[in-house]
Amino acid sequence: EHNGRNGRLSVQTDPRFHRDAKALADQAVEFHGLADNIVVKIPATKVGIEAIEDATYRGVSINVTVSFSVPQAVRAAEAIERGLDRRAAEGHDISQMGPVVTIMVGRLDDWLKHVVARDKLFIDPSALEWAGVASAKKAYQIFQERGFRSRVLSAAFRNVLQWSELVGGDLVVSPPFKWQQIINASDYEVVDRISVPVRQEYLDQLSRIPDFLRAYDVDGMTVEEFETFGPTAKTLRQFLDADAQLDALVRDILIPAP
């Protein structure tokens, strides 16, 4: 019914491969073969973007992850376009592919709140709830203008704005079940807000934070800078830590502590 665009299950590549493009792409192809509705998560780092193009070319629908900014989203979408074009040029069908490019809106907000506290900046706290939304709206606008075949995906919910302000767009919103319950039980008016700009006074406040400008400006970071961007580094560390904890759990099951 949706030609592969909806109804997909995300599978995460091994975070230990985050600096090995071939390993990421090969594992993505392996996961792609598990079921028809798989979409494979690859991080929006320099190495990851190389893997995203390769895996897309090999027929894998990608969910770009560890992505928090407009430049990451746009560079990843461009990689997907290159992969799709290469695949189509060889006569392969791309009509059933459903790539998405995640912006972890809440994690960008979390990071900027950390920066404000760390650097003792005086910022209107209300503005700090809008950074991720502003970046998602801007990325969506660019995707529409450039005709990217991937869709923006909003993730890492922290407040209702991260759903309500994106209503009306051809994008994917992935709220946790808790937020689905809150939204469904509310009397919040559901109206088209995707094209409504974030208030200028909020953008002015946020623009006093250098890392917001890096995230919001389409040229705010080079591809080489993606991995060291604060929320990227923090999230990669969390993923690697979770992987290590899983390894330890399996070890303790196989060889219980004496």
VENFENSUL-V558563 format. One record per residue. N is the residue number from 1. RES is the residue in three letters. PSI is psi in radians with two decimals (* if undefined). OMEGA is omega in whole degrees, -180 to 180 (999 if undefined). Layout:
n: [N,N]
res: [RES,RES]
psi: [PSI,PSI]
omega: [OMEGA,OMEGA]
This chain:
n: [1,2,3,4,5,6,7,8,9,10,11,12,13,14,15,16,17,18,19,20,21,22,23,24,25,26,27,28,29,30,31,32,33,34,35,36,37,38,39,40,41,42,43,44,45,46,47,48,49,50,51,52,53,54,55,56,57,58,59,60,61,62,63,64,65,66,67,68,69,70,71,72,73,74,75,76,77,78,79,80,81,82,83,84,85,86,87,88,89,90,91,92,93,94,95,96,97,98,99,100,101,102,103,104,105,106,107,108,109,110,111,112,113,114,115,116,117,118,119,120,121,122,123,124,125,126,127,128,129,130,131,132,133,134,135,136,137,138,139,140,141,142,143,144,145,146,147,148,149,150,151,152,153,154,155,156,157,158,159,160,161,162,163,164,165,166,167,168,169,170,171,172,173,174,175,176,177,178,179,180,181,182,183,184,185,186,187,188,189,190,191,192,193,194,195,196,197,198,199,200,201,202,203,204,205,206,207,208,209,210,211,212,213,214,215,216,217,218,219,220,221,222,223,224,225,226,227,228,229,230,231,232,233,234,235,236,237,238,239,240,241,242,243,244,245,246,247,248,249,250,251,252,253,254,255,256,257,258]
res: [GLU,HIS,ASN,GLY,ARG,ASN,GLY,ARG,LEU,SER,VAL,GLN,THR,ASP,PRO,ARG,PHE,HIS,ARG,ASP,ALA,LYS,ALA,LEU,ALA,ASP,GLN,ALA,VAL,GLU,PHE,HIS,GLY,LEU,ALA,ASP,ASN,ILE,VAL,VAL,LYS,ILE,PRO,ALA,THR,LYS,VAL,GLY,ILE,GLU,ALA,ILE,GLU,ASP,ALA,THR,TYR,ARG,GLY,VAL,SER,ILE,ASN,VAL,THR,VAL,SER,PHE,SER,VAL,PRO,GLN,ALA,VAL,ARG,ALA,ALA,GLU,ALA,ILE,GLU,ARG,GLY,LEU,ASP,ARG,ARG,ALA,ALA,GLU,GLY,HIS,ASP,ILE,SER,GLN,MET,GLY,PRO,VAL,VAL,THR,ILE,MET,VAL,GLY,ARG,LEU,ASP,ASP,TRP,LEU,LYS,HIS,VAL,VAL,ALA,ARG,ASP,LYS,LEU,PHE,ILE,ASP,PRO,SER,ALA,LEU,GLU,TRP,ALA,GLY,VAL,ALA,SER,ALA,LYS,LYS,ALA,TYR,GLN,ILE,PHE,GLN,GLU,ARG,GLY,PHE,ARG,SER,ARG,VAL,LEU,SER,ALA,ALA,PHE,ARG,ASN,VAL,LEU,GLN,TRP,SER,GLU,LEU,VAL,GLY,GLY,ASP,LEU,VAL,VAL,SER,PRO,PRO,PHE,LYS,TRP,GLN,GLN,ILE,ILE,ASN,ALA,SER,ASP,TYR,GLU,VAL,VAL,ASP,ARG,ILE,SER,VAL,PRO,VAL,ARG,GLN,GLU,TYR,LEU,ASP,GLN,LEU,SER,ARG,ILE,PRO,ASP,PHE,LEU,ARG,ALA,TYR,ASP,VAL,ASP,GLY,MET,THR,VAL,GLU,GLU,PHE,GLU,THR,PHE,GLY,PRO,THR,ALA,LYS,THR,LEU,ARG,GLN,PHE,LEU,ASP,ALA,ASP,ALA,GLN,LEU,ASP,ALA,LEU,VAL,ARG,ASP,ILE,LEU,ILE,PRO,ALA,PRO]
psi: [-0.74,0.19,0.70,0.00,-0.53,2.94,0.51,2.64,2.20,2.39,2.28,2.27,2.80,2.09,-0.36,-0.23,0.16,-0.21,0.36,1.68,-0.72,-0.75,-0.70,-0.84,-0.74,-0.73,-0.62,-0.75,-0.72,-0.83,-0.65,-0.57,-0.09,-0.61,2.84,-0.38,0.41,2.42,2.31,2.33,2.20,2.38,2.63,1.14,3.06,-0.86,-0.73,-0.69,-0.62,-0.77,-0.61,-0.80,-0.81,-0.82,-0.67,-0.80,-0.57,0.12,0.18,2.30,2.20,2.48,1.80,2.21,-3.12,0.88,2.25,-0.04,2.83,-0.84,-0.68,-0.80,-0.77,-0.77,-0.65,-0.75,-0.65,-0.68,-0.71,-0.75,-0.78,-0.74,-0.75,-0.76,-0.75,-0.74,-0.78,-0.64,-0.43,0.13,0.19,2.59,2.25,0.10,-0.40,0.11,2.53,1.13,2.57,2.67,1.91,2.46,2.06,1.40,-0.78,-0.59,-0.55,-0.78,-0.80,-0.78,-0.78,-0.60,-0.69,-0.78,-0.75,-0.77,-0.75,-0.75,0.05,0.88,2.52,1.73,2.41,2.06,-0.48,-0.63,-0.53,-0.22,-0.05,-0.07,-0.88,-0.70,-0.78,-0.75,-0.71,-0.75,-0.77,-0.76,-0.75,-0.78,-0.77,-0.73,-0.74,-0.77,-0.66,-0.06,0.55,2.47,-0.17,2.83,2.60,2.45,2.17,2.21,3.07,1.10,2.40,-0.44,2.93,-0.37,-0.53,-0.07,-0.94,-0.61,-0.09,0.05,2.38,-0.19,2.75,1.33,3.06,2.31,2.27,1.22,2.52,2.81,-0.66,-0.77,-0.58,-0.74,-0.76,-0.81,-0.81,-0.51,-0.11,2.93,0.50,2.32,2.10,1.80,2.81,2.01,-0.02,-0.57,-0.01,2.09,2.66,2.48,2.38,-0.60,-0.55,-0.76,-0.65,-0.74,-0.84,-0.55,-0.15,-0.12,1.97,-0.66,-0.43,-0.75,-0.66,-0.64,-0.51,-0.59,2.25,-0.45,0.44,-0.35,2.59,2.86,-0.63,-0.41,-0.18,-0.75,-0.51,-0.03,2.35,-1.00,-0.48,-0.90,-0.74,-0.75,-0.72,-0.72,-0.72,-0.72,-0.76,-0.65,-0.73,-0.68,-0.73,-0.67,-0.67,-0.75,-0.74,-0.67,-0.81,-0.73,-0.78,-0.46,-0.76,-0.71,1.51,2.56,2.37,*]
omega: [-176,179,175,-176,-177,176,-177,179,-179,175,-175,171,-178,-179,178,178,-168,176,-179,-175,-179,180,178,-178,180,179,177,178,178,-180,179,-178,-177,-178,-176,-173,-179,168,-168,-176,176,-175,180,172,179,179,-180,-179,173,180,180,178,-177,-179,177,177,-179,171,-177,170,-172,165,180,-177,-175,-175,-171,-165,176,180,177,-178,-177,179,178,179,177,178,177,178,179,179,178,-179,179,-179,-180,-179,178,175,180,-180,176,-173,-178,-179,-176,-178,175,179,-177,162,-179,-169,-178,179,173,176,180,-177,-178,175,176,-179,180,179,-178,-175,177,178,178,-177,175,-177,178,-179,-176,176,-172,-175,-180,178,180,180,179,178,-179,178,180,180,-180,179,-180,-178,-175,177,177,-179,171,178,173,174,179,-177,179,-176,174,179,-173,179,-175,167,-171,-177,179,179,177,-178,174,-178,-179,176,-171,180,172,-177,179,-180,175,179,-180,-178,-177,-179,-176,173,-178,-178,-179,178,-179,179,-175,-177,179,-177,173,-177,-175,-180,175,178,178,178,-178,-178,174,180,-177,-179,173,179,177,-178,-171,-180,-178,177,-176,178,168,178,-180,-178,-175,-174,-178,174,-171,-178,176,-179,-179,-178,176,178,179,179,180,178,178,178,179,178,177,177,-180,178,179,178,-177,175,-178,-179,-178,178,-179,999]
